[in-house]
Amino acid sequence: MASPPRSGLSGEEFLAWEAEQEGKHEFMAGEVFAMVGASTRHVTITGNIFAALRSHLRGGPCLAYVADMKLRVEKADAWFYPDVMVSCDPDDQARELDKGSPVLIVEVLSASTEAFDRGAKFAAYRTLDSLREYLLVDPDSGRVELYRRDCDNHWVLYSHEGDQAVDLNSVDLQLTRDSIFEDAEPG
């Protein structure tokens, strides 16, 4: 795999470069970030959440997408690969290589990505007018945090401890702790 190109490149230059790479890369404001492999627990949790969403959304106007689908965040000049996202936008369904209007984004945290997922990436995600909820799952501690946009455009944190279920209002789904961590108990 070639090393990431110089910083300061345009989005179009990034897309052309990444199309020739074996691995995935995220892009934000001219900078390229290599994506590293995920742990078994990370992949299992991502799969559990995607499967629950896919089953729940089947036959409706919304679709769930898993880690290989790019998210375009135009206002932040960025492309990301969220672990899971849901879009209900017909224009997104027509887009083949990326989506731009998710209502829900899920990130499964790791030691190497947690600060970025909570900081600069979340700041970029908040520029998406469509986004209603941002779910963070920590595979090591078992902590689940849901940020929800309220009617005043403020982001409110709902922290879930123990067996407390997560209400995803954006897609009208309740996720239990057992369904999130099935075969991937924190430890």
Backbone bond lengths (Angstrom), bond angles and torsions (degrees), N, CA, C in turn:
res aa  C-N    CA-C-N  psi(-1)  N-CA   C-N-CA  omega(-1)  CA-C   N-CA-C  phi
1 M - - - 1.447 - - 1.521 108.58 -
2 A 1.318 116.21 132.91 1.458 120.92 179.22 1.518 109.95 -71.50
3 S 1.336 115.35 149.04 1.454 118.35 177.83 1.527 109.38 -69.79
4 P 1.326 116.49 155.63 1.460 119.07 179.99 1.522 111.06 -57.63
5 P 1.311 117.74 147.33 1.458 121.29 -179.70 1.522 110.86 -71.03
6 R 1.289 115.20 175.11 1.465 121.35 178.76 1.529 110.31 -54.93
7 S 1.308 115.37 157.31 1.462 117.90 174.88 1.524 108.40 -78.22
8 G 1.316 115.51 163.80 1.449 120.30 178.54 1.512 114.64 89.08
9 L 1.326 117.59 8.22 1.453 118.12 179.85 1.524 110.79 -80.46
10 S 1.310 115.98 162.20 1.464 121.24 -179.88 1.524 109.64 -80.47
11 G 1.318 115.13 165.17 1.454 120.36 176.26 1.518 111.97 -59.57
12 E 1.327 117.45 -41.17 1.467 121.16 179.20 1.524 110.89 -64.24
13 E 1.338 117.13 -40.57 1.469 120.66 177.08 1.527 110.20 -63.28
14 F 1.335 116.44 -41.27 1.463 120.04 177.94 1.520 111.11 -60.90
15 L 1.330 117.36 -49.19 1.465 120.44 -178.49 1.519 111.71 -59.97
16 A 1.323 117.70 -41.83 1.469 121.17 178.49 1.523 110.32 -64.02
17 W 1.331 116.82 -42.84 1.465 121.02 179.71 1.523 110.59 -66.03
18 E 1.343 117.26 -47.34 1.459 119.92 -175.74 1.526 111.83 -64.85
19 A 1.317 117.46 -32.33 1.468 120.82 -179.99 1.526 112.16 -60.26
20 E 1.318 117.12 -21.72 1.465 121.84 -179.78 1.527 113.10 -96.74
21 Q 1.319 117.88 0.77 1.461 121.88 -175.71 1.526 111.18 -96.19
22 E 1.323 115.29 153.47 1.465 120.66 175.05 1.526 111.28 -78.34
23 G 1.314 116.99 -37.50 1.456 121.48 -177.54 1.518 111.95 -95.97
24 K 1.334 114.80 174.44 1.457 121.70 179.25 1.525 109.87 -97.34
25 H 1.327 114.97 150.40 1.455 121.93 178.32 1.514 109.07 -140.08
26 E 1.322 115.83 144.40 1.446 120.17 172.27 1.523 107.86 -101.30
27 F 1.328 115.75 158.92 1.460 121.81 -174.39 1.511 108.57 -137.74
28 M 1.340 115.58 134.40 1.461 119.49 177.19 1.514 109.22 -149.52
29 A 1.325 114.92 117.36 1.471 122.50 174.33 1.529 112.07 49.82
30 G 1.322 115.94 49.09 1.458 120.68 175.37 1.507 116.03 88.67
31 E 1.320 118.61 -5.95 1.460 121.63 -179.26 1.521 110.75 -108.67
32 V 1.336 115.54 143.32 1.455 122.59 -178.46 1.524 108.93 -110.30
33 F 1.338 115.84 135.79 1.456 121.93 179.94 1.519 108.62 -124.17
34 A 1.342 117.04 120.10 1.463 120.98 178.40 1.521 109.73 -70.75
35 M 1.313 115.81 138.80 1.466 121.76 176.21 1.521 107.57 -91.03
36 V 1.314 116.41 133.57 1.463 120.26 179.35 1.524 109.45 -102.44
37 G 1.304 116.13 164.06 1.455 120.61 179.20 1.523 111.61 -63.11
38 A 1.319 115.61 157.58 1.456 121.69 -177.67 1.523 110.45 -107.67
39 S 1.321 115.96 157.19 1.460 121.80 178.33 1.525 110.18 -74.16
40 T 1.312 116.10 164.61 1.463 121.18 177.01 1.518 110.45 -58.52
41 R 1.329 117.00 -43.84 1.465 121.22 -179.53 1.532 110.68 -61.56
42 H 1.339 116.44 -43.55 1.465 122.02 179.14 1.537 110.42 -59.36
43 V 1.314 116.62 -49.61 1.462 121.74 -178.29 1.528 110.94 -64.06
44 T 1.332 117.04 -39.98 1.462 120.89 -179.65 1.523 111.39 -65.58
45 I 1.333 117.15 -44.94 1.465 121.09 178.76 1.531 110.37 -63.15
46 T 1.324 116.37 -44.54 1.468 120.28 176.77 1.521 110.33 -57.37
47 G 1.318 116.74 -46.01 1.463 121.38 179.24 1.516 112.61 -63.06
48 N 1.330 116.45 -40.85 1.471 120.30 178.96 1.528 111.49 -61.02
49 I 1.319 115.84 -45.54 1.468 119.94 -178.42 1.526 110.13 -68.15
50 F 1.330 116.82 -44.27 1.464 120.27 178.04 1.533 110.91 -59.56
51 A 1.332 116.59 -45.65 1.471 120.21 -178.49 1.529 111.37 -61.54
52 A 1.331 116.81 -42.06 1.468 120.23 179.15 1.532 110.38 -64.20
53 L 1.323 116.41 -43.62 1.460 120.18 179.02 1.523 111.32 -66.58
54 R 1.313 116.99 -45.21 1.476 121.24 -178.62 1.529 110.33 -59.20
55 S 1.312 116.41 -45.66 1.466 121.04 179.80 1.532 110.89 -64.04
56 H 1.317 116.06 -44.80 1.472 121.27 -178.01 1.528 112.11 -66.16
57 L 1.319 117.36 -36.79 1.464 121.56 -173.94 1.530 113.70 -87.45
58 R 1.318 116.16 -11.32 1.470 120.69 -175.83 1.523 111.39 -49.46
59 G 1.339 115.92 130.48 1.456 122.10 176.76 1.514 114.78 83.66
60 G 1.317 117.58 -3.31 1.467 120.90 -179.07 1.516 111.60 -103.50
61 P 1.314 116.52 -172.80 1.464 121.10 -176.55 1.533 114.53 -80.79
62 C 1.332 117.23 -9.85 1.460 120.97 -176.43 1.527 110.45 -104.37
63 L 1.342 115.46 148.10 1.462 121.35 177.26 1.521 109.53 -128.26
64 A 1.333 115.19 143.45 1.465 121.75 175.47 1.522 108.53 -97.76
65 Y 1.327 115.11 143.02 1.461 121.95 178.90 1.523 107.80 -127.20
66 V 1.317 115.19 143.29 1.461 120.63 -177.51 1.527 109.55 -108.31
67 A 1.297 116.93 173.98 1.458 128.92 -165.29 1.532 119.33 -39.42
68 D 1.302 120.84 -22.49 1.465 120.13 -178.18 1.523 113.86 -87.98
69 M 1.306 118.58 -2.65 1.469 121.62 179.60 1.523 109.76 -93.52
70 K 1.328 116.35 127.17 1.460 121.13 178.97 1.531 110.63 -75.25
71 L 1.317 114.59 148.66 1.453 122.99 172.01 1.521 107.36 -114.45
72 R 1.324 116.61 123.94 1.463 122.04 176.55 1.519 108.44 -91.92
73 V 1.332 115.91 122.58 1.464 121.65 175.51 1.527 105.72 -115.42
74 E 1.314 114.65 89.60 1.465 121.00 -171.04 1.523 113.04 -61.03
75 K 1.338 118.26 -44.29 1.464 120.96 -176.88 1.525 112.37 -63.79
76 A 1.318 117.58 -22.28 1.464 121.78 178.55 1.527 111.91 -102.39
77 D 1.334 116.91 4.12 1.464 122.35 -175.80 1.530 109.42 48.99
78 A 1.343 115.09 58.49 1.464 119.34 -172.60 1.524 112.14 -141.77
79 W 1.331 113.86 154.02 1.459 123.49 166.58 1.521 106.77 -129.11
80 F 1.331 116.35 130.19 1.456 122.29 179.03 1.523 109.36 -126.77
81 Y 1.326 115.50 166.69 1.459 123.63 172.78 1.526 108.35 -119.57
82 P 1.325 118.86 82.31 1.468 118.98 177.74 1.528 109.94 -61.68
83 D 1.323 116.60 152.10 1.465 119.28 177.37 1.523 110.12 -60.80
84 V 1.329 116.99 -44.54 1.466 122.21 176.33 1.523 106.97 -146.31
85 M 1.321 116.10 143.91 1.463 120.59 170.93 1.518 108.84 -145.94
86 V 1.328 114.78 156.63 1.461 121.79 177.93 1.515 107.97 -126.54
87 S 1.326 115.66 131.37 1.457 121.27 174.42 1.524 109.33 -125.42
88 C 1.311 115.32 140.92 1.465 122.24 176.82 1.527 110.46 -113.28
89 D 1.314 116.87 8.51 1.458 123.45 -174.67 1.530 110.74 -87.53
90 P 1.331 118.62 122.15 1.469 120.86 179.12 1.533 113.16 -58.80
91 D 1.348 116.37 -32.63 1.464 118.77 177.52 1.528 111.11 -64.54
92 D 1.332 117.03 -37.48 1.463 120.29 176.94 1.517 111.02 -62.72
93 Q 1.317 117.21 -40.44 1.458 120.04 -178.20 1.520 111.46 -64.24
94 A 1.323 117.49 -25.36 1.462 121.43 178.20 1.529 112.20 -83.69
95 R 1.328 117.67 -16.07 1.470 121.64 -179.70 1.521 108.81 -82.19
96 E 1.314 117.23 126.89 1.467 121.79 -176.34 1.520 113.94 -85.27
97 L 1.312 119.04 -39.70 1.463 121.28 -169.25 1.514 115.12 -101.65
98 D 1.321 117.25 -16.38 1.459 119.74 177.74 1.525 109.14 -157.58
99 K 1.305 115.60 166.53 1.462 123.06 176.68 1.524 107.17 -121.62
100 G 1.342 116.89 160.66 1.452 118.63 -176.93 1.515 115.97 -138.07
101 S 1.335 117.79 -2.32 1.469 119.65 -175.03 1.522 113.17 -137.81
102 P 1.318 118.57 57.75 1.467 119.36 179.66 1.523 111.71 -73.41
103 V 1.329 115.37 151.58 1.469 120.73 172.13 1.525 110.96 -97.42
104 L 1.336 115.39 -22.43 1.466 122.30 -178.41 1.517 109.21 -139.51
105 I 1.321 115.88 134.82 1.468 122.27 172.73 1.524 107.38 -127.49
106 V 1.339 115.89 136.84 1.458 122.73 178.04 1.523 108.40 -120.77
107 E 1.318 116.89 130.88 1.466 122.30 171.96 1.519 108.41 -123.69
108 V 1.321 115.93 128.96 1.460 122.65 172.75 1.523 105.46 -94.90
109 L 1.309 116.21 120.00 1.464 121.67 -171.20 1.524 112.60 -76.64
110 S 1.316 114.79 153.69 1.463 122.35 169.18 1.521 106.80 -139.83
111 A 1.314 116.91 164.28 1.462 120.46 -178.34 1.528 110.90 -58.16
112 S 1.325 117.11 -35.23 1.464 120.24 -176.30 1.528 113.56 -81.22
113 T 1.337 118.88 -17.68 1.464 120.47 -176.29 1.525 114.23 -115.73
114 E 1.321 118.24 -12.00 1.464 120.59 -171.56 1.523 113.09 -55.68
115 A 1.322 118.49 -47.87 1.463 120.61 -177.47 1.535 110.82 -62.17
116 F 1.312 117.18 -41.41 1.469 121.62 179.59 1.529 110.60 -68.26
117 D 1.346 116.66 -43.55 1.468 120.72 -179.88 1.531 111.54 -62.01
118 R 1.325 117.01 -36.20 1.462 121.12 -179.04 1.538 112.07 -84.35
119 G 1.318 116.66 -24.88 1.459 121.43 -173.72 1.513 114.30 -102.03
120 A 1.331 115.87 -100.49 1.470 121.16 -173.19 1.523 112.88 -61.01
121 K 1.319 117.25 -38.38 1.469 118.79 -179.71 1.528 110.54 -67.59
122 F 1.324 117.80 -44.43 1.462 120.44 178.68 1.530 110.30 -63.22
123 A 1.325 117.33 -38.26 1.468 120.46 177.10 1.529 110.09 -60.77
124 A 1.318 116.96 -41.55 1.466 120.50 177.02 1.525 110.52 -65.72
125 Y 1.319 116.91 -45.83 1.463 120.43 179.45 1.530 111.98 -57.78
126 R 1.315 117.17 -37.34 1.468 120.67 -178.58 1.521 112.57 -64.10
127 T 1.334 118.52 -16.33 1.467 120.53 177.30 1.523 112.01 -78.86
128 L 1.330 117.59 -8.26 1.466 121.77 178.28 1.526 108.97 -79.90
129 D 1.317 116.99 113.27 1.463 120.84 -178.46 1.527 112.22 -61.02
130 S 1.321 117.12 -29.48 1.464 121.67 -176.95 1.525 113.39 -75.12
131 L 1.331 116.95 -25.30 1.467 121.16 -170.23 1.524 111.27 -68.30
132 R 1.333 115.37 127.59 1.462 121.97 179.36 1.518 112.23 -110.08
133 E 1.360 117.01 -33.04 1.467 120.02 -176.68 1.520 110.96 -143.00
134 Y 1.333 114.02 147.09 1.458 122.99 178.35 1.520 106.67 -131.91
135 L 1.326 116.42 114.91 1.469 122.30 -176.26 1.519 109.63 -106.56
136 L 1.334 116.07 126.40 1.464 122.94 176.75 1.515 108.69 -113.93
137 V 1.325 116.12 130.30 1.462 121.89 179.84 1.521 108.07 -122.39
138 D 1.330 116.33 126.13 1.459 121.66 177.76 1.530 108.20 -101.77
139 P 1.340 117.59 108.18 1.464 120.15 -176.52 1.526 113.56 -66.53
140 D 1.324 117.52 -26.28 1.460 120.38 -176.93 1.527 112.13 -79.20
141 S 1.328 117.52 -45.56 1.461 120.39 -176.88 1.527 112.59 -92.38
142 G 1.332 117.10 -19.02 1.454 120.43 -175.31 1.519 113.05 81.67
143 R 1.334 116.27 6.31 1.464 120.81 -179.67 1.536 109.56 -74.29
144 V 1.322 116.22 138.16 1.459 122.89 177.45 1.518 107.05 -126.67
145 E 1.323 116.73 124.85 1.455 121.88 -178.66 1.525 109.27 -125.32
146 L 1.304 115.31 130.53 1.449 121.41 178.22 1.518 108.81 -116.65
147 Y 1.325 116.25 124.08 1.455 122.16 172.48 1.521 107.09 -101.40
148 R 1.327 115.78 127.94 1.465 120.76 -178.39 1.530 108.87 -125.18
149 R 1.334 115.52 133.69 1.464 121.31 176.22 1.533 108.56 -76.91
150 D 1.339 116.61 128.06 1.465 119.13 179.09 1.528 110.12 -93.37
151 C 1.324 116.57 -178.47 1.464 121.58 -175.81 1.530 112.62 -67.38
152 D 1.328 117.80 -16.63 1.467 121.75 176.72 1.525 112.24 -96.83
153 N 1.333 116.23 11.45 1.465 123.17 178.81 1.533 112.93 68.10
154 H 1.351 116.14 25.78 1.457 121.78 173.67 1.528 107.88 -97.53
155 W 1.315 116.13 148.93 1.465 120.85 177.45 1.522 108.79 -98.31
156 V 1.329 115.35 121.73 1.464 121.89 -176.56 1.520 108.59 -109.89
157 L 1.336 115.74 132.54 1.465 121.93 179.78 1.517 110.60 -88.21
158 Y 1.337 115.77 130.98 1.458 123.65 172.52 1.527 106.13 -119.62
159 S 1.329 116.38 107.10 1.452 121.36 -178.67 1.522 109.49 -92.97
160 H 1.308 116.87 135.55 1.462 121.85 -176.14 1.517 109.68 -116.53
161 E 1.310 114.85 121.37 1.458 122.12 -178.03 1.522 109.92 -114.84
162 G 1.303 116.71 154.47 1.463 121.50 175.42 1.514 112.48 57.07
163 D 1.314 115.76 -131.57 1.463 121.33 -175.86 1.523 113.53 -91.71
164 Q 1.316 117.68 8.35 1.458 121.30 -177.79 1.527 110.79 -62.96
165 A 1.329 117.32 127.59 1.463 122.73 179.30 1.526 110.41 -75.50
166 V 1.318 115.40 157.92 1.455 122.93 179.46 1.527 108.48 -105.12
167 D 1.323 116.46 121.36 1.466 121.29 176.97 1.517 109.26 -91.40
168 L 1.331 116.21 110.23 1.456 121.42 176.33 1.531 107.58 -93.80
169 N 1.325 115.48 90.59 1.459 120.96 -176.98 1.525 112.29 -63.94
170 S 1.328 117.04 -31.26 1.461 120.83 -176.76 1.522 112.39 -61.29
171 V 1.333 116.66 -26.94 1.471 120.97 -178.92 1.526 111.77 -125.94
172 D 1.334 116.87 8.67 1.461 122.67 178.72 1.532 112.34 53.84
173 L 1.328 114.90 53.72 1.464 121.34 -179.50 1.518 109.62 -136.62
174 Q 1.323 115.11 138.74 1.458 121.14 173.31 1.528 107.78 -107.05
175 L 1.340 115.69 122.74 1.465 121.40 177.05 1.524 108.88 -102.44
176 T 1.314 116.63 125.96 1.460 119.89 175.38 1.522 109.21 -84.20
177 R 1.323 115.08 158.15 1.460 119.96 176.62 1.528 109.92 -59.14
178 D 1.339 116.44 -41.50 1.465 120.31 -179.80 1.520 111.72 -60.83
179 S 1.339 117.68 -37.83 1.466 119.34 -179.84 1.523 111.50 -71.93
180 I 1.326 117.82 -32.86 1.467 121.15 178.51 1.527 110.83 -70.56
181 F 1.339 116.73 -45.65 1.464 121.04 -172.31 1.530 113.74 -101.20
182 E 1.304 118.94 13.97 1.470 120.42 179.40 1.534 110.09 -55.73
183 D 1.329 115.97 128.16 1.473 123.86 -178.55 1.529 113.60 62.68
184 A 1.332 117.46 17.04 1.459 120.91 -178.81 1.522 111.23 -149.42
185 E 1.318 115.98 44.92 1.459 120.67 -177.57 1.529 111.49 -56.80
186 P 1.342 116.84 137.69 1.460 120.39 176.71 1.531 110.70 -59.21
187 G 1.300 113.96 150.81 1.459 116.45 178.50 1.468 114.44 179.45
